[in-house]
Amino acid sequence: MIKQRIARRGQGKSGGFRVVLLYRRGARAFFVYGFAKSERANISQDELAALKELASEMLTYGETEITNAMESGPLIEVICHE
């Protein structure tokens, strides 16, 4: 699980966003949460624990589980060719 600060155009990282990614090198990445730092300072300990639990489950997903989750709605695939 990675919590990353992302700069807002013209305001830098301190006025930007935080995003939470679930990531396994060489396998896949899931964007699971994002918020403006102006709206809240950080995630709570309870949210952190829930996100870690989610990471443990989602990073074990195979192609079948991912396809099922995309077809039923909880996951949306984002393709970037950069």
C-alpha positions in Angstrom: 0.0 0.0 0.0 1.4 3.4 -1.0 0.1 6.8 0.1 1.3 9.4 -2.4 1.1 13.2 -2.4 0.2 14.6 -5.7 0.7 18.3 -6.6 -2.2 20.4 -7.7 -1.4 22.6 -10.7 -0.1 25.9 -9.5 -0.2 25.0 -5.8 2.5 22.3 -5.4 2.2 19.2 -3.2 1.2 21.1 0.0 -2.0 22.3 -1.6 -2.5 19.1 -3.6 -4.0 15.7 -3.1 -3.2 12.4 -1.4 -4.0 9.1 -3.1 -3.8 5.6 -1.8 -2.6 2.9 -4.2 -2.4 -0.9 -3.7 0.6 -2.0 -5.7 2.5 -5.2 -6.3 5.6 -4.7 -8.5 5.4 -6.5 -11.8 1.7 -7.4 -11.3 -0.8 -4.6 -10.9 -1.8 -1.5 -9.2 -5.2 -0.4 -7.8 -6.2 3.3 -7.1 -8.4 2.9 -4.1 -8.8 6.4 -2.5 -8.0 10.0 -3.0 -8.7 13.3 -1.3 -7.7 16.9 -1.4 -5.4 17.9 1.4 -7.5 21.0 2.0 -10.5 18.8 2.9 -8.7 16.5 5.3 -5.2 16.2 6.7 -4.8 12.4 6.5 -6.5 9.0 6.8 -7.4 7.7 10.3 -5.9 4.7 11.9 -9.2 2.8 11.4 -9.1 3.7 7.7 -5.5 2.6 7.4 -6.3 -0.7 9.0 -9.2 -1.2 6.6 -7.1 -0.3 3.6 -4.4 -2.7 4.6 -7.0 -5.5 4.9 -8.3 -4.5 1.4 -4.8 -4.6 0.0 -4.2 -8.1 1.4 -7.3 -9.3 -0.4 -7.1 -7.4 -3.7 -3.5 -8.1 -4.4 -4.2 -11.8 -4.4 -6.9 -11.3 -7.2 -6.3 -13.3 -10.3 -7.7 -12.4 -13.7 -11.1 -14.1 -13.0 -11.6 -12.0 -9.8 -10.6 -8.8 -11.5 -12.9 -9.5 -14.5 -15.8 -10.3 -12.2 -15.2 -7.1 -10.1 -15.1 -5.0 -13.3 -18.3 -6.6 -14.7 -20.2 -6.1 -11.4 -19.0 -2.5 -11.0 -16.6 -2.1 -8.0 -13.5 -1.9 -10.3 -12.9 0.3 -13.3 -9.9 -0.3 -15.5 -7.8 2.7 -16.4 -5.4 2.3 -19.3 -2.5 4.7 -19.7 -0.1 4.5 -22.6 2.5 6.9 -21.3 
